[in-house]
Amino acid sequence: MPASQWSERCLILGLGVVAVLLSGVDPRPATSRLHLEAIKQSLLERLGLERPPVVWQALDRDGLRRAHHVYHEMLSQLRANQSAAEPETAVHLLRAKLKLVPEGPPGRLEVASDFHGPFYSLELSRTASLHQNLLVLRAELRLFKEALYLPAISRSNSTWPLHVNIYKLADGDGGTPKLLGSQVLSRTSQTLDLRDAVDHWMANTEQRLLLGLEFLADATTLLATTEGAETLTLEVATQERVRVRKPRQLDEECGKGEGKCCLRSLKVSFEAIGWSDWVVAPSSYSMKFCKGSCPHNYKPASIHAQIKSRLHRLSGETPAPCCVPAGYEPMVIMHYGSEGKLVTQVFPDMIVTRCHCA
């Protein structure tokens, strides 16, 4: 059998059927539909679904924005975990200036009609080591002078658990304090978690972060502050954020007119196969596949492939090596599950990265 026919046979055995169907060039529409349904069913099985789920309540615009943020953070973390050297964790100690605001919050609170309890301003200043490409793993602020579980404090105070509302304050006069979240502090959970606020702050260029802390009960005697202002320490653990670069043209990728074994790309859209209503991210992906001839000693996968190629040249009785994937990278899919909840799954062998002849 001629080498060109062996190449075509290898392509069909590999990923040729999927590539042809999804690119819409199969001249047999009925067969294409049947094969496409088989492919879609295989993907559903990998997702643990019997059929495409029914989305009863889709995310609104803000919900989609948050979901895509989570998706890209997970994708970045996955790529970081794949790197040869795990990013080192650094711990930064920031001076946090806590000050009682006797007159209450500067302006009307976003979700409260009345002032409920003591209001404090919390000011953080950026240091030289805090640059925009850092991912915040932890940001904890210890607010109290003594451990809350000590007997003396247990007898003297009965307001626990203590509810705290956290607001973002405008850097300057005016502006409505924006509610970032609420937390409950207790004798066993004594630190304020400011990870989200600090992570958002470090992603921009603001030199100061101004927060407001509204305590829904009087904890003035326990807070580590005096009549003026007290400097506390905010402990921030960070890692270098993975930079997502546009893929460059790899040596593995096929050039124009390339007939030898190489990597080809085909963009697959979830909208094109009717899944855009329940697949949240990504909207599409570049499905790479291997295609091309395998002449003697070209990208051999092993010594076995070299021997196989030599025997094919001598007699033709042994099939020529096929152009097949040599490496993969994972793909992350965020989608609605069978119960209508948003789930994220990782498929380790869905995107081909390299090809060889085997």
C-alpha positions in Angstrom: 0.0 0.0 0.0 1.5 3.4 -0.9 2.7 5.7 1.9 0.1 8.3 1.2 -2.7 5.7 1.8 -1.1 4.6 5.0 -1.0 8.3 6.1 -4.7 8.7 5.4 -5.5 5.5 7.2 -3.6 6.6 10.3 -5.5 9.9 10.3 -8.9 8.2 10.2 -7.8 5.9 13.1 -6.7 8.9 15.1 -8.8 12.0 15.0 -9.8 12.4 11.3 -13.4 11.6 11.8 -13.9 14.3 14.4 -12.0 16.9 12.5 -13.9 16.3 9.3 -17.3 16.3 10.9 -16.8 19.4 13.0 -15.3 21.3 10.2 -18.4 20.7 8.1 -16.8 19.3 5.0 -18.2 15.7 5.1 -20.2 15.2 1.8 -22.6 12.8 3.5 -24.9 14.9 5.8 -26.8 11.9 7.2 -23.6 10.1 8.2 -22.2 13.3 9.6 -25.2 13.8 11.9 -25.0 10.2 13.2 -21.3 10.5 13.9 -21.7 13.9 15.4 -24.3 12.6 17.8 -21.9 9.7 18.7 -19.2 12.2 19.5 -21.5 14.4 21.6 -22.7 11.3 23.5 -19.1 10.4 24.3 -18.4 13.9 25.6 -21.6 13.7 27.8 -20.4 10.4 29.2 -17.1 12.0 30.1 -19.0 14.8 31.9 -21.1 12.2 33.8 -24.3 13.2 32.0 -26.9 11.1 30.2 -28.2 14.1 28.2 -27.6 17.8 28.0 -28.9 19.3 31.3 -31.9 21.6 31.3 -30.9 25.1 32.6 -33.8 26.4 34.7 -32.2 29.6 35.9 -29.3 30.9 33.9 -26.7 33.2 35.5 -27.2 36.9 35.0 -24.4 39.2 33.7 -22.7 39.6 37.1 -23.0 35.9 37.8 -21.4 35.1 34.4 -18.6 37.6 35.1 -17.9 36.0 38.5 -18.1 32.5 37.0 -15.6 33.4 34.3 -13.3 34.9 36.9 -13.3 31.6 38.8 -12.8 29.7 35.6 -9.7 31.7 34.6 -8.3 31.5 38.1 -8.6 27.7 38.1 -7.0 27.6 34.7 -4.1 29.7 35.9 -3.7 27.5 39.0 -3.8 24.4 36.8 -1.1 25.7 34.5 1.0 26.7 37.5 0.7 23.2 39.0 2.0 21.8 35.7 5.1 23.9 35.7 8.4 22.3 36.6 9.0 24.6 39.5 6.2 25.3 41.9 5.8 29.0 42.6 7.2 30.0 45.9 4.9 31.4 48.6 6.0 34.7 50.1 4.6 36.2 53.3 4.2 40.0 53.5 3.6 41.8 56.8 1.7 45.0 56.1 1.0 47.9 58.6 -2.7 48.2 59.0 -3.9 51.4 60.7 -7.2 50.9 62.6 -9.0 54.0 63.8 -12.3 54.5 65.5 -14.7 56.8 63.6 -16.9 58.3 66.4 -19.2 60.1 64.0 -20.0 56.9 62.2 -19.4 55.9 58.5 -18.6 58.6 55.9 -21.9 58.6 54.1 -24.9 56.3 54.0 -24.0 52.6 54.2 -24.9 50.6 51.1 -27.2 48.0 52.8 -28.0 49.6 56.1 -30.5 52.4 56.9 -29.2 53.0 60.4 -25.8 52.8 62.0 -25.7 49.7 64.1 -22.5 49.8 66.1 -18.9 51.1 66.3 -17.4 51.9 63.0 -13.7 51.8 62.3 -11.5 52.8 59.3 -8.8 50.4 58.2 -5.9 51.8 56.1 -3.3 49.7 54.3 -0.4 51.0 52.2 1.3 49.2 49.4 4.9 48.1 49.8 7.5 47.8 47.0 7.2 44.0 47.1 3.4 44.0 46.3 3.2 44.1 42.6 0.2 43.5 40.3 1.2 40.0 39.2 0.8 38.5 42.7 -2.0 36.0 43.5 -3.2 36.4 47.1 -3.5 33.1 48.9 -4.3 34.4 52.4 -4.8 37.8 54.0 -5.5 37.7 57.7 -5.8 40.5 60.3 -5.7 39.9 64.0 -7.9 42.5 65.6 -7.8 41.6 69.3 -5.4 42.4 72.1 -5.8 39.0 73.9 -7.0 35.5 73.1 -10.8 35.5 73.2 -10.9 32.1 75.0 -9.2 33.4 78.1 -11.5 33.1 81.2 -11.4 36.8 82.1 -12.6 37.8 78.7 -15.3 35.1 78.6 -16.7 36.4 81.9 -16.5 40.1 80.9 -18.1 39.9 77.5 -21.2 38.2 76.3 -21.5 39.6 72.7 -19.9 36.6 71.0 -20.2 35.6 68.2 -19.3 39.1 66.8 -20.7 40.1 63.4 -18.6 42.4 61.3 -19.6 44.1 58.0 -16.6 45.0 55.7 -16.9 48.0 53.4 -14.7 49.5 50.7 -14.3 53.2 51.3 -13.5 55.9 48.7 -10.0 57.3 48.9 -11.1 60.9 49.6 -14.2 62.7 50.7 -17.6 61.5 49.7 -18.8 58.3 48.2 -21.0 55.6 49.5 -19.2 52.8 51.4 -19.6 49.6 49.3 -20.3 46.4 51.2 -17.7 43.7 50.4 -19.1 41.0 52.8 -19.8 40.0 56.3 -18.0 37.8 58.7 -18.6 36.2 62.1 -15.8 36.3 64.7 -15.7 34.0 67.7 -13.4 32.8 70.4 -12.2 30.1 68.0 -12.1 32.2 64.9 -10.3 35.4 65.8 -8.9 36.8 62.6 -10.6 38.8 59.9 -10.3 37.3 56.4 -9.5 40.2 53.9 -8.3 38.0 51.0 -10.9 39.2 48.4 -10.4 42.9 49.2 -6.6 42.7 49.2 -6.5 40.5 46.0 -8.7 43.1 44.2 -6.5 46.0 45.5 -3.3 44.4 44.4 -4.6 43.8 40.9 -4.7 47.6 40.3 -2.4 50.5 40.9 -4.0 52.1 44.0 -1.4 52.9 46.7 -3.8 52.8 49.6 -6.6 50.5 50.5 -9.3 52.0 52.7 -11.8 49.7 54.4 -14.6 50.3 56.8 -15.4 47.8 59.6 -18.9 48.0 61.1 -19.3 46.0 64.3 -22.9 45.0 65.1 -22.1 44.8 68.8 -19.7 46.8 71.0 -16.3 45.2 71.0 -14.3 48.3 71.7 -12.7 47.0 74.9 -11.3 44.0 73.1 -10.0 45.6 69.9 -6.3 46.3 69.7 -6.8 50.1 69.5 -6.4 53.1 71.7 -8.1 56.5 71.7 -6.1 57.5 68.6 -5.0 55.0 66.0 -3.3 51.6 66.5 -1.0 50.0 63.9 -1.9 46.3 63.5 -0.2 43.7 61.2 -1.9 42.2 58.2 -0.3 38.9 57.2 -0.5 38.4 53.4 0.6 35.2 51.7 1.2 35.4 47.9 2.4 33.5 44.9 3.4 34.8 41.5 0.3 34.8 39.3 0.7 32.7 36.2 0.8 34.8 33.0 -1.4 33.6 30.3 0.4 34.3 27.0 -0.9 33.8 23.5 0.5 30.6 22.1 3.3 31.1 19.7 3.8 29.2 16.5 5.4 26.0 17.7 7.8 23.9 15.7 5.2 21.1 16.1 2.6 23.1 14.2 2.2 22.5 10.5 3.4 25.1 8.1 1.9 25.9 4.7 2.2 23.0 2.4 3.6 20.8 5.1 2.9 17.1 4.3 4.9 15.4 7.0 3.6 14.5 10.5 2.7 17.7 12.4 0.2 19.4 14.6 -2.9 20.9 13.0 -5.6 23.1 14.7 -9.3 23.2 14.3 -11.5 25.6 16.3 -14.6 23.9 17.8 -17.4 26.1 19.0 -19.9 24.8 21.6 -22.5 27.1 20.1 -22.0 25.3 16.8 -23.0 22.0 18.3 -25.9 23.5 20.3 -24.3 23.5 23.8 -23.8 27.2 24.5 -26.8 27.3 26.8 -25.2 25.0 29.4 -21.5 25.1 28.8 -20.4 28.4 30.5 -16.7 28.3 29.7 -14.9 28.1 27.4 -17.0 29.2 24.5 -14.8 27.3 22.1 -11.4 25.5 22.1 -8.7 24.8 19.6 -9.0 21.0 19.0 -5.5 20.0 17.8 -4.8 16.8 15.9 -1.9 15.1 14.2 -1.8 14.7 10.5 0.9 13.9 7.9 3.1 11.3 6.5 5.8 9.4 8.4 8.8 9.0 6.2 11.8 6.9 7.4 13.2 8.0 10.7 11.0 11.1 10.9 9.9 11.9 14.5 10.2 8.3 15.6 8.3 7.6 18.9 10.6 4.7 19.8 13.2 2.3 18.4 10.2 0.0 17.6 8.9 2.8 15.3 12.3 3.0 13.6 12.4 -0.7 13.0 8.8 -0.6 11.8 9.6 2.1 9.3 12.6 0.3 8.0 10.7 -3.0 7.5 7.9 -1.1 5.7 10.5 0.3 3.2 12.0 -3.1 2.6 8.9 -5.2 2.0 5.8 -3.2 2.5 4.3 -6.0 4.6 4.7 -4.1 7.8 2.5 -1.0 8.0 4.2 2.4 8.1 4.2 4.3 11.3 1.2 6.6 11.9 1.2 10.3 12.9 -0.2 10.2 16.4 -0.3 12.4 19.5 2.8 12.4 21.7 1.6 14.8 24.4 -1.5 16.4 25.8 -2.5 19.2 28.0 -5.6 19.4 30.1 -8.8 21.2 29.3 -11.1 22.8 31.9 -14.9 22.9 31.2 -17.3 24.9 33.4 -20.9 23.8 32.8 -24.3 23.2 34.4 -24.7 19.7 35.9 -27.8 17.5 36.0 -29.0 19.2 39.2 -28.8 22.7 37.6 -25.6 23.6 39.6 -22.5 25.0 38.1 -19.6 22.5 38.1 -16.0 22.6 36.8 -14.3 19.5 35.4 -10.7 18.9 34.2 -9.9 16.6 31.3 -6.2 15.8 31.3 -5.9 14.4 27.8 -8.2 16.5 25.6 -5.8 18.9 23.8 -2.9 17.5 21.8 0.4 19.4 22.2 2.9 17.3 20.2 3.0 14.7 17.4 5.3 11.8 16.5 5.4 8.7 14.3 4.5 5.4 16.0 
